[in-house]
Amino acid sequence: MVNVYRTNSCTELRVSDVGKKVRLAGFVQTIRNLGKMIFIDLRDEKGITQIVLSEEICASDVIKDITKECTITVTGEVVKRASINEKIPTGEIEIVAEKIEVLGKCKNALPFEINVEGEQVREDLRLEYRFLDLRNEKIHNNILLRSKILKDFRAEMDKLGFTEIQTPILANSSPEGARDFLVPSRLHPGEFYALPQAPQQFKQLLMVSGFEKYYQIAPCFRDEDPRADRSPRRILSTRF
């Protein structure tokens, strides 16, 4: 399938690609205006590439809509950088932009800086602007790492002959040491479902039913009083 927004990710291009016409898309991480030249660090999920805006683009109206964290697509030529940035994989090249399209505008004033440590930003503010908080490199990479761990775990369990089985989220109450999270029933007023603290009863049901080798990566919901290192939460439990 052809991607109309990009031909490459922001971490792919190298010196061997010099002279190629490419198209990149991503978030504007930084803008450095040096008067006659403007540099943009363009970020996607894979990495960062430096963009150099041509004089024609600098003089156009499109530059007025480009702010930090807005989404753009850039078409241009890969050239070798005069000064190498060894901190990023694409530090030997840059893209001389011939065309820029703003895909999604962003306010000039962000509620907080994206790539600062989470502890430096109020939690309620981070949750209010969760779509920005999830752009934070550390948080973003944690989510990708979790995906990779689960993928590798599933692959190994498959090799060992285990079957992955999912169990219901809404169930009857089965106290496991903490309070249940309750969900009211629409069809039966005054009655409630419980979110499982652990899928123990389902595990026993599966064993009796003859599933010899199964595993489950199960969400477990425990309504506990907040502590210094704990809040009411959803945890993951692996059951065999």
N, C-alpha and C positions, 0 to 999 in steps of 0.2 A: 504494500500500500504506500502510495506517495504521500509524504508529509508536506503540505503546502507552506508550512511555517518554517521548516528548517531542513537542511541537507545533512547537518552534522550537529553533534552535541558540543557543549562548551568545554569539553576536555579532550576532544579527539585530535584536533589539528596540530601538526608539527611542522618543522622546517621543510620536510619532504613535500608538504602541501603548498609551498610558496608558489604563487601564480594562479592558484585555483580560484574560481568564482564559487562562493559558498553562501548559504543562508543560515543564520543562527536565530534562535528565539530564547527569551528568558526574562528574568527580572533585572532591572538596573540596580546594581549594588552601590556603585559610587559614580559621581560625575566630577571631573576635574576640568574646569574652564580656564584655559591659559590664554584667553583672548582670541587669537587667530585660530587656535586649535582647541578642540574639546575631546577629552578622553572619557570613555565609559567602560567600566568593568561590568560585563554582562554575565549573569549567573543563572545556571539551570541546576537540575538535580545532580549532574555529574561533575560540574566544576565551573571555572571562570575563564573567560577570554576577553582580552582588551580590544576595544573598538575605538578607532580613530575617525572622527567625523570630518568629512571633506568641507572645504570652504563653502561650497554650494549648499550643503545641508545646514551648516552653521548659520547661513543667512536666511534659511527658510523658516516658515512658521511652525513647522513640525517640532522644532527644538523647544518651543514654548511649552509643549505638552509633556516633555520628558522630565520626569522627576524620579527621585530614588524610589525603588520598589514598584514602579510602573512596569507593565509588560510590553516588550517591543519585539519586532522581528527585524533583522538587519541583513541586507544583501550587500556583498562587497568582495574584495580580493584579499587573499592571504598574502601578507608581506612579512619579511624578516624584521624583527625589532632592532632598533639601534642600541638600546640598553636592555639586557636580558634580566628578567625577573625569575630568579631561581626558586622562589617560594611556591610557584604554581607550575603544573606540568606543561601548560601552554605558554610559558614565559619567554620563549624564543620567537614567538610570532604575534601578529596583531592583524585585525581586519580593518582595511580602509573602507569605510561605509560609502556605498553609492546610493543606497535607498534605505530609509527607515520608515517603518509603519508602527504606530502606537496601537497595540491591541487592547490594552486596558490601562486607563488613567489612574493615577494615585494622588491623594491629597499632598499638598506641599509639606504639611506638617504631620509627621507620623506620631502616633501616641507614645511610641518608644522606639529606640534603636533595635533593629532586628538581631544583630549578631553580638549582643552583650549577654553576659551571664544572667540566667533567669532570676538569680537572687537579687539582682540590682533593679528589677522591675516588680512592682506590686502584683501579687498573684491575681487579684480581682481584675486588674487591667489586662493582664495576659489572657485571662479567660474570656474577657469581653471581646478582645481582638484575637481570638484563637487562630484565625486564618493567618495572621501575621506571626504569631508566636511559633507556629509550626514551620515557618520558614527559617527559624534559627538553626544554624548548621548542626549544633550539638543535638538538639531535639530531633531534627530531621534524620540525622545519622543513626540515632538510637532506634527510631522506628524501622529504618532499613535494616539495621542489624538484627532486630527482633524477627523480621521477616526471613532473613537468611538463616537464623538459628532454627526456626520452625521448619523451614524447607529442608535443611540438612537432617533434622531430627526425623521428619516424616520419611525421608529417603532411606535412612538407616533402619527404621522400624519396618518399612516395606521389605527390605532385604531379609529381615529376620522372620518374615511371614506374619506380621501383625496386621490386623484390620483396624482402620480408624473408624470409630462410630461416634456420632453426635447424639447427645441426649437433650431433652426439652429444657428450655429456659424457664417457662412457667410451670410450676408444679405445686403439689401440696406441701405444707410446712413439715420440715424435718430438722428440728433444732440440732445444731452442731457445736454449741458452745457460745454462740453470739446470737443477737436478735436477727430475725428475718427481715428482709426488705419485702413489703407487701404491695401487691398490685390489685386494685379493685376490679371486680368482674362487671362488665357492662350488662351481660345477660342475666346475671344473678345478683341483684342489688343486695348489699350487706354482706356479701361473701368475697373472699380474696384469694388470689394466687400468691405464692411465695417464690422469690428468686432463690435458687438453690445455693446454700453455703458450700456444699460439696455434693457431687453426684453419687453419693454412696448407695442410695436405694436403687438407682439405675444400674450401678455396677453389679449389685447382687442379682437384679433382674436379668441382666445379660449373661451372667455366669450360669444361672439356672436354665436359661434358654439354650445353652449349648455353644455359645461363642467362646472357643477355647483360647484364642490369642487375639486380644483386642487392646487398643489403647485409645485414650481420649485426652485432648488438650482442652480442658473444661474451664469456662469462666465460673468463678465462685464468688458469691456476693455476701459480705459479712457486715452487718450493721453494728459497729462498735464505737464506743466513745472515742473522740479524738485524743491523741497523745502527742508527745513531742515528735515522735518518729512515725506516727500513724494517723490516718484519717479514714472516715468511712469510705470503703473502697471496693473495687472489683479486683480480684486476684486471679491468677491462672494456676490451675492445679493439673498435674499430669497423672492420669490413672491408668493402671495396667490390669 
